[in-house]
Amino acid sequence: MATCGDITESKANSDEIDNLARFAVEEHKKKQNAEVEFGKVVNAKEQVVQGMIYYITVEVNEGGETKTYEAKVWVKPWENFKELQEFKLV
C-alpha cells in the first residue's frame, strides 16, 4: 500500500496511464504549439498527494524523430481535475 508522498511504480500498459500520457502530449502540443505525436508509454510512476501525481515517461514523434519526455500530471478525480505540470525532454 502506498503512503502519502511515496513514489511507486505504476502499470505502464494500463488504459488510464495511456490516456494520461495522451492528455500530456496534447496539452504540451497546445501550450507550446509543438508538432508532437504520441508514440508509447515507456514507464510510469505515481505519487499519492492531494490526489495523485503521475510521472510518465513517454516516447513521441517530433519532426520525424523519436524523442523521450517525462510528463508530470496531477489528477484529483473527485474534482474532475487534471493538469499537466511539467513536460520535459529526457
C-alpha positions in Angstrom: 0.0 0.0 0.0 1.3 3.4 -1.0 2.0 6.0 1.7 1.3 9.7 1.1 4.3 11.2 -0.7 5.9 7.9 -1.8 6.6 7.5 -5.5 5.8 3.9 -6.6 5.8 2.1 -10.0 2.6 2.1 -11.9 1.2 -0.2 -14.6 2.6 1.4 -17.8 0.3 -0.6 -20.1 -2.9 0.4 -18.3 -5.6 2.3 -20.2 -5.6 5.0 -17.5 -1.8 5.6 -17.9 -2.1 5.7 -21.7 -4.9 8.2 -21.5 -2.9 10.4 -19.1 0.1 10.2 -21.5 -2.0 11.2 -24.5 -3.5 14.1 -22.4 0.0 15.3 -21.5 1.2 15.2 -25.2 -1.9 17.1 -26.3 -1.6 19.7 -23.6 2.1 20.2 -24.4 1.2 20.5 -28.1 -1.4 23.2 -27.3 0.8 25.2 -24.8 4.0 25.1 -26.9 2.4 25.0 -30.4 4.6 21.9 -30.8 4.4 19.3 -33.6 4.5 16.2 -31.4 2.5 13.0 -31.8 2.1 10.4 -29.1 4.1 7.2 -29.5 4.1 5.0 -26.5 4.4 4.9 -22.7 7.9 3.7 -21.6 7.4 3.9 -17.8 5.1 5.3 -15.3 5.3 6.1 -11.6 2.7 7.6 -9.2 2.8 9.7 -6.0 0.0 10.0 -3.6 -0.6 13.7 -2.8 -3.9 15.6 -2.6 -4.9 13.4 -5.4 -2.3 11.6 -7.5 0.8 12.8 -9.4 1.8 10.6 -12.3 5.3 10.7 -13.7 5.0 9.3 -17.2 8.0 8.7 -19.5 6.6 8.8 -23.0 8.0 8.5 -26.5 6.8 11.0 -29.1 7.4 11.6 -32.7 8.7 15.2 -33.1 9.7 16.4 -36.5 10.2 12.8 -37.8 12.4 11.9 -34.8 11.6 9.8 -31.8 12.1 11.7 -28.6 11.5 10.8 -24.9 9.9 13.1 -22.5 8.8 12.9 -18.9 5.4 14.3 -18.2 4.1 15.2 -14.7 0.3 15.1 -14.5 -1.7 15.9 -11.3 -5.1 14.3 -11.0 -7.9 14.9 -8.5 -10.7 12.7 -9.7 -13.3 13.8 -7.1 -12.9 17.4 -8.5 -12.7 16.2 -12.2 -9.3 18.0 -12.2 -6.3 17.1 -14.4 -3.3 19.3 -15.0 -0.1 18.9 -16.9 2.5 20.3 -14.6 5.7 19.5 -16.5 6.7 18.1 -19.9 10.5 17.9 -20.2 12.9 16.2 -22.6 14.8 13.3 -21.0 
